[in-house]
């Protein structure tokens, strides 16, 4: 597992307006080192159950990550 630090930014849609709420706290999440290898195995219909990849679908929580230089106003 690879520790990755981040600052939480939550987007909220209210009608046609989008608002953002950013936390000042720095948080850490552990990301599986081999998730990409598992993803590639899943595309080839191979067993990926021993990897850190958890599969495709909508029943998971998602974290989108980008660097601060990618923020736009």
C-alpha positions in Angstrom: 0.0 0.0 0.0 1.2 3.5 -0.9 0.2 6.3 1.5 -1.2 9.4 -0.4 -2.0 12.6 1.3 -4.7 15.0 0.1 -7.0 17.9 1.1 -10.7 17.1 0.8 -12.6 19.2 -1.7 -16.4 18.4 -1.9 -18.5 19.6 -4.9 -22.2 20.1 -4.4 -24.7 20.6 -7.1 -27.7 22.9 -6.2 -29.9 23.3 -9.3 -27.6 24.7 -12.0 -25.0 26.0 -9.5 -21.9 24.1 -8.3 -20.4 25.0 -4.9 -17.1 23.7 -3.5 -16.1 23.2 0.1 -12.4 22.6 0.9 -11.1 21.3 4.1 -7.8 22.7 5.5 -7.0 19.3 7.1 -4.5 17.1 5.4 -5.8 13.5 5.2 -4.1 10.2 4.1 -5.4 7.3 2.1 -3.7 4.0 1.4 -3.8 3.0 -2.3 -2.9 -0.5 -3.5 0.4 -0.4 -5.5 -0.8 -3.1 -7.9 -4.3 -1.7 -8.8 -3.3 -1.0 -12.4 -2.1 -4.5 -12.9 -5.4 -5.9 -11.6 -7.3 -3.5 -13.8 -5.3 -4.7 -16.9 -6.0 -8.4 -15.9 -9.8 -7.6 -15.6 -9.7 -6.2 -19.1 -8.2 -9.4 -20.4 -10.9 -11.4 -18.4 -8.2 -12.8 -16.1 -8.4 -13.4 -12.3 -7.5 -10.2 -10.5 -8.7 -11.2 -7.0 -5.2 -11.2 -5.5 -4.6 -7.6 -6.7 -5.6 -4.3 -5.1 -8.1 -3.6 -8.0 -11.7 -3.8 -6.7 -13.5 -4.0 -10.0 -15.8 -1.9 -12.0 -19.3 -0.8 -11.1 -21.3 1.8 -9.3 -21.5 0.3 -5.8 -18.2 1.9 -4.6 -17.1 5.2 -3.2 -14.9 7.1 -5.5 -12.0 9.5 -4.9 -11.0 11.8 -7.8 -7.5 13.1 -7.3 -5.7 16.0 -9.1 -2.9 18.3 -8.2 -3.7 21.9 -7.0 -2.4 23.3 -10.2 -5.4 21.7 -12.0 -8.0 23.6 -10.0 -10.1 26.0 -12.1 -12.3 28.9 -11.0 
